[in-house]
């Protein structure tokens, strides 16, 4: 989410033939390779941690579906582990829950392999252009055509998958303006993408359409899909529950209301940080300075201060 690899490095890696190259399983955990952990979610479905973001991979019959792909620098290790865990030779479908490098790092390898890459249309559009966010000193470059999503949607969609139908949909402007969820009803697994954080404050990426009010709405939508036994997969961190979604919704709703009040009083971002509008949550979620700054700035495109 917040820590991306520069797309120029992504392209260098692919040009050098690194992505998708064979890798002995014994190399996992050695210096220079990621420490990936696969945790079963159900029969034929695993959660993989350590690739840069949470990755869910599932197999039904001969079909393998992945949700998010980690960082490009970890793609070959990640795909090797997916094939090992699911006893497969290929990935047929990849979902990108949004455009960030932590979600799209396997696009090139899988796109070259003929996989269907599904995303919300806005995510595809972001992956076709340079992105330079004002709070970072770097530019994310477009993905090659073969690595861009090749099957997009605007609101909702379904995917036949063995004996079930995978459901996916748009979370509107939240973490970005292309956030998507992916729900596996039979396994009762809801992959929530960057709208939900399992560790630390999320990035409110207002430069590509996210805003804190949308984050509140996105959490409410996810909570309406989940039930009391749903396994909710955030972009990072441990598996969560519907109760966690409800708690995060209430927290961000409270913070959003406070930031709107500060905006209406004529405060600026740094003044908002100084007021400590997240103070009762900081012990759990950590230093809020970047979160509060970006969340406050995200209001500028949506809220007009009271006259």
N, C-alpha and C positions, 0 to 999 in steps of 0.2 A: 504494500500500500504506500507507505511513505518513503521507502528506501528503494528506488528504482535503479536498474542498470542502464547506462547510456546506450541508446539504440545504435550508435556507431560501433560500440563494442559487440553488440548483437550481430551486426552485419559482418564484422571482422571474424567473429567466431564461426559463422556459417560459411564464409568464404574459405576459411582454413579447413573446413570439413570436420569441425569439432562436433557440431550438433548432429545427433543421430549416429555417431560413430560407435563401434563396438567397445564395450568396457567390461572387463572382468568383474564379477560380483565382489571379488575379494578386495577391490579397490575402494569400496564404500568405507567412508570414515577416515581414510588416509588424508594426509595433508594435501590441500588443494581441491578436495572433493567435498560435497555437502554431506552432512550427517542426516540422512533421510530415515524417517520412521514410518512404518506402515501399520495402521491400527484397523482391525476389522470393524465395520459398521453393521454388516449383515453378511449372509452367505453370498459371496461374489461381489462384495463392495468393500473398498478400503478407503481410509483417510490417510493421506501422506503428508507428513509434516517435515519442514526443513528445506523446502525447495524455494522459499521466498514468500510463499503464501500457502494456505491450506489447499490441497488438491484432493478431489474425490474422483475415484475411478471405479467403474462397475462393469460387470460382464454378465450378459444373458445370452446363452448359446454361443454363437460365433461373433456376437456384436459387443464391442467395448466402447463405453462412453466415458469421457473425462470432463470434469468441470474445473476450469482454470488450469494453467500450465506452469506456474512458477516462473522464476527468472530464466532468461536465455542461457546464462552461464551454467545453470543446473539442469538444462533440458535433457541432455544425453543420459545423465545419471537417473533422473526422474523417470524417463521412459523405459529405461532398462529395468527399473524396479517395478513399474506398472506391469510390464510383460512377465516378469518373474512372479509377482503376486497373483496375477489373474491367469497365468499360463496361456498367454496370448502372444501373437506375433505382430499385431497391429492395433492401432486405435482408430475406430471408425468415425467417431463424432467427438468434437471438442467444443465445449461452451466457454466463451469469454464473458465473465460477469461484468466486466468493464474494461477500459483500455489500458490501465496501468501495466507497466512492465512485469510486475509480479504475477499478473494474471495471463499474460500473452507470450511468455517466453518459449513455449513449445509450439507456437503457431507455425513457425517456419518449417521445422522438421515434420510436423504432421500435415501441413499444407502440401509439402512436397510429396508426402506419401499418399495423397489423395483423400485425406480426411475431410469430412464436412465440418466447417467451423461456423458455429452459430453465435450470433450476438444481436443485441439491440442495434438498430440502424445507426444511432448516434455514436456508438462505440466503433463501428466500422469507419465512420467518417473521421473520427479522431485519429485512427490508425493510418489514414492516408495523408496526413499533413504534419509539418513541424509543430511541436508544442514547446514553448518556452514560458514556464510559469514565473511570475515576478518574484517569488520568494526563493527561487533556486538559480544557481549559476550554471545552468546546463540546458541543452535542447534535446528533446526526444524526437528522433527522426522517424519518418514514415516507415512502416513495414513494407517489404517487397509485396507485390501483388499476390503472389502465391501464398503469402502468410496472412493476408487480410481475411476477415470473415467472408465467407462465400454464401451464407444463408442467413439473412437478417429478418427481423420482425420489428413491428412498431408497438404492439400492445401485449399480445399473448400468443402462445403457440404450444403445440404438442408434438411429441416424438414417440412413435411406436418403439417399444423396447422389450423384446421377449413377450412375457405374459402381462405386461403392464404398459401404461402410457405415461411417459415423463411429461410433466407440465412445466412451462417456463413463462415468465412474464416480466413486464417493465415496471420498475420501481420509481419512475419519473425522475425529477431532479432531486438527488439526494447526496450521495457521496460524489458522483459525477452526474452528467445528464444522460448517461447511457446504462445505468445500473439495471441488472437483471437478477432474478432468482431462478433456481432450478429445483423442482420438487419431484422426488421419487415416492409416489403414494404407497406402494406396497411395502417398501422399506421404511416409510415414514421418515425420510431424510430430506431436510430442506437446506439447500446450499444458498446462503444469503449474500455472499460476496462482501464488498466493502461497506455496505450499509450497516453491517454489524461487526463490532470489534470484540475480540475475546481477551485482549490484553492491551492496555494503554488507550489513550484517546485516539479517535479516528482522524484521518485527514479529511477536512472539508474542502474539497478541490473546487473552489468556486470559479477558478480560471477555465475549467471545462464543464461548468454548468451545475456544480453541486451547491447546496446551501443548507443551513441548519434546519430551517423550516421543513425542507424536503426530507431531511434525515428523520425528523419526527414522523412525518407522514409515511415514509418507507417502513419504519419500524412498526407502525400501526398496521400496515398492509401485511407484513410478514406475520405478525401476531394473529391476524385473522385467518391466515392459511394454516398455521401450526395448531396442534392440539397438545394435550398434556403429556403425551409420550413421544412427541416429535424430537428427533435429533437435529438440532440447528447447527449448521457449520458456518462459523464466521470466517472472514477473510484471513484471520490469524487467531491463534490461541485455541483453547480447548473447546470441545463440543458443549453447546449450550442447550437451553430448554425454552419453551414458550414463556415460562416465568421470567427468564432472563430477558427475553424480548420486551415483555411488559415493563420490567424494571428499567431497562434502558430507554424505552419510550417515555416513561414518566420523568426520568432524569433529564433527557434532552429537551423535553417540553418545558421543564422548569428553567433550564439554562436559556433556552430560546426566549422565553418571556422576559427574563432578566436583561438579556442583551438588547431586546427591542426597547425596553425602558431606558437603557443607557443611550441608545441611538436617539431616542426622542428627547433626551436631555442635552444632546449636542456633544456627547463624548466621542473620542476617537479610539482606534484600536488599542493603543498602549494604555490609555486611561481606563478602558474596559478591563484590560488585564489586571491593572492595579487594584480595581475594586474587588477582585477575586469572586466572580460570579459562580465559580464551581467549588468553592472552598470545602463544602461538606463531602464532596466526592473525590477530592484530590488524594487522600490517603490510599484509596483503592486504585485510582486511574493514573496517578503520577503527575508530573509537571504539566500544567494546563496551558502554558504560555502560547505555544504555537496553535493549539486547538482554539483557544479563545480568540486569538488574533484573526485566524482565518474564518472562524464562525462569524465573528463580528463583521468582517469585510464582506462575507457572503450575503449579508443583509442588504447591502447597498443596491443590489440589482432587483430587490424584491420589496423593500419597505421604504416609504417616504416618511421622514421625521414629522411629527405633529407640528403644525404651524403655531 
